Amino acid sequence: MKNLPIILLILFIIIGFSLHILALMKVFPLIISTPLLFIGILTFLFYLNDRRRFRGF
């Protein structure tokens, strides 16, 4: 259960990447796939950066 958010975020990035590849082949709209991939990578990096932060005493 501890690794569930990481697994879900990686899965979201893989889905966003595959949609972006389809968009580059002009099968899927590029204007939809690019923000999905960007949001997936951004939330993954934000989650990895935020979970080890010292919150005080």
C-alpha contacts under 8 A as a table, 3 or more apart, distances in Angstrom:
res1	aa1	res2	aa2	distance
1	M	4	L	5.20
2	K	5	P	7.42
3	N	6	I	5.38
3	N	7	I	6.25
4	L	7	I	5.13
4	L	8	L	6.14
5	P	8	L	5.07
5	P	9	L	6.06
6	I	9	L	5.14
6	I	10	I	6.14
6	I	44	F	7.44
7	I	10	I	5.19
7	I	11	L	6.12
8	L	11	L	5.00
8	L	12	F	6.13
9	L	12	F	4.95
9	L	13	I	6.22
9	L	40	G	6.71
9	L	43	T	7.62
9	L	44	F	5.89
10	I	13	I	5.04
10	I	14	I	6.23
10	I	44	F	7.46
11	L	14	I	5.09
11	L	15	I	6.21
12	F	15	I	5.12
12	F	16	G	6.05
12	F	40	G	6.08
13	I	16	G	4.97
13	I	17	F	5.98
13	I	37	L	6.14
13	I	40	G	5.18
13	I	41	I	6.31
14	I	17	F	5.02
14	I	18	S	6.14
15	I	18	S	5.17
15	I	19	L	6.15
16	G	19	L	5.10
16	G	20	H	6.08
16	G	33	S	6.40
16	G	34	T	7.90
16	G	36	L	5.68
16	G	37	L	4.56
16	G	40	G	7.16
17	F	20	H	4.96
17	F	21	I	6.24
17	F	37	L	6.05
18	S	21	I	5.07
18	S	22	L	6.29
19	L	22	L	4.99
19	L	23	A	6.11
19	L	28	F	6.91
19	L	33	S	5.75
20	H	23	A	4.83
20	H	24	L	6.21
20	H	28	F	7.80
20	H	30	L	6.83
20	H	33	S	5.07
20	H	34	T	6.36
20	H	37	L	7.26
21	I	24	L	5.11
21	I	25	M	6.48
22	L	25	M	5.08
22	L	26	K	6.36
22	L	27	V	5.34
22	L	28	F	5.58
23	A	26	K	4.79
23	A	27	V	5.46
23	A	28	F	4.37
23	A	29	P	5.45
23	A	30	L	4.88
23	A	33	S	6.73
24	L	27	V	7.56
24	L	28	F	7.89
24	L	30	L	6.96
25	M	28	F	7.76
26	K	29	P	6.88
26	K	30	L	7.64
28	F	33	S	7.57
29	P	32	I	5.65
29	P	33	S	6.58
30	L	33	S	5.16
30	L	34	T	6.01
31	I	34	T	5.89
31	I	35	P	7.14
32	I	35	P	6.05
32	I	36	L	6.58
33	S	36	L	5.16
33	S	37	L	6.23
34	T	37	L	5.31
34	T	38	F	6.18
35	P	38	F	4.94
35	P	39	I	5.90
36	L	39	I	5.23
36	L	40	G	6.09
37	L	40	G	5.11
37	L	41	I	6.26
38	F	41	I	5.32
38	F	42	L	6.00
39	I	42	L	5.01
39	I	43	T	6.00
40	G	43	T	5.41
40	G	44	F	6.16
41	I	44	F	5.13
41	I	45	L	6.18
42	L	45	L	5.28
42	L	46	F	6.03
43	T	46	F	4.93
43	T	47	Y	5.94
44	F	47	Y	5.19
44	F	48	L	6.25
45	L	48	L	5.15
45	L	49	N	6.09
46	F	49	N	5.14
46	F	50	D	5.95
47	Y	50	D	5.25
47	Y	51	R	6.22
48	L	51	R	5.97
48	L	52	R	7.67
49	N	52	R	6.61
49	N	53	R	7.42
50	D	53	R	5.57
